[in-house]
Amino acid sequence: MTIRWDKNRADIRYAREHGWLFDGTTRRGHLRFIHPKTPKALVLHSKQGHWRGDQNAITWIKRLTPSPVEKRRCAA
């Protein structure tokens, strides 16, 4: 079975730009993404929805994406 999904959708494009890799679908057809630096999976809707849903998904992606290593400050 071929899995079709819109790679140009705002939430999917944002996830892929921030290191999330497509891992397949769930049993109910949602899109599953994984990030090499976190054990958590990101599950997104499979069909285009309301624009607000995409914006909510981007916010969720921002929360789940591991932040880059921060430089420690020296106490002086």
Wavefront OBJ file of the C-alpha trace (Angstrom):
o trace
v 0.000 0.000 0.000
v 1.371 3.399 -0.979
v 1.287 6.084 1.690
v 0.434 9.492 0.243
v 0.861 12.701 2.166
v 1.376 16.333 1.254
v 5.012 17.241 1.857
v 4.229 20.915 1.243
v 1.766 21.203 4.122
v 2.957 23.817 6.634
v 3.140 21.500 9.652
v 4.865 18.651 7.793
v 7.325 21.034 6.142
v 8.178 22.566 9.546
v 8.704 19.128 11.122
v 10.993 17.952 8.322
v 13.020 21.187 8.438
v 13.640 20.580 12.157
v 14.932 17.029 11.851
v 11.769 14.901 12.111
v 11.782 11.807 9.879
v 8.684 10.097 8.471
v 8.282 6.696 10.144
v 5.019 5.432 8.639
v 1.420 5.585 9.716
v -0.567 4.521 12.743
v -3.312 1.905 12.499
v -5.839 4.703 12.049
v -3.881 6.353 9.231
v -2.234 9.259 11.055
v 1.306 10.198 10.031
v 4.065 9.225 12.478
v 7.408 11.049 12.621
v 10.456 10.346 14.773
v 13.406 12.534 15.750
v 16.868 10.975 16.147
v 17.519 12.923 19.373
v 14.319 12.099 21.261
v 12.463 8.862 22.035
v 9.089 10.553 21.476
v 7.030 10.077 18.342
v 5.162 12.898 16.640
v 1.743 11.980 15.229
v 0.044 14.340 12.785
v -3.297 14.181 10.982
v -3.115 12.640 7.539
v -5.472 14.971 5.668
v -5.472 18.707 5.223
v -7.670 20.348 7.818
v -8.464 23.808 9.026
v -5.542 26.261 8.953
v -5.738 26.601 12.747
v -5.071 22.872 13.117
v -1.835 23.233 11.178
v -0.755 26.139 13.391
v -1.536 24.102 16.522
v 0.520 21.220 15.105
v 3.485 23.543 14.493
v 3.288 24.715 18.117
v 3.234 21.081 19.244
v 6.265 20.308 17.030
v 8.154 23.221 18.608
v 7.491 21.771 22.067
v 8.605 18.261 21.119
v 11.685 19.206 19.097
v 14.844 18.892 21.198
v 16.606 22.197 21.600
v 20.230 22.547 20.530
v 22.864 22.242 23.232
v 23.021 25.496 25.137
v 26.307 27.001 26.241
v 26.781 27.053 29.974
v 27.567 30.327 31.649
v 30.509 30.527 33.952
v 29.723 31.976 37.342
v 32.066 34.902 37.739
l 1 2 3 4 5 6 7 8 9 10 11 12 13 14 15 16 17 18 19 20 21 22 23 24 25 26 27 28 29 30 31 32 33 34 35 36 37 38 39 40 41 42 43 44 45 46 47 48 49 50 51 52 53 54 55 56 57 58 59 60 61 62 63 64 65 66 67 68 69 70 71 72 73 74 75 76
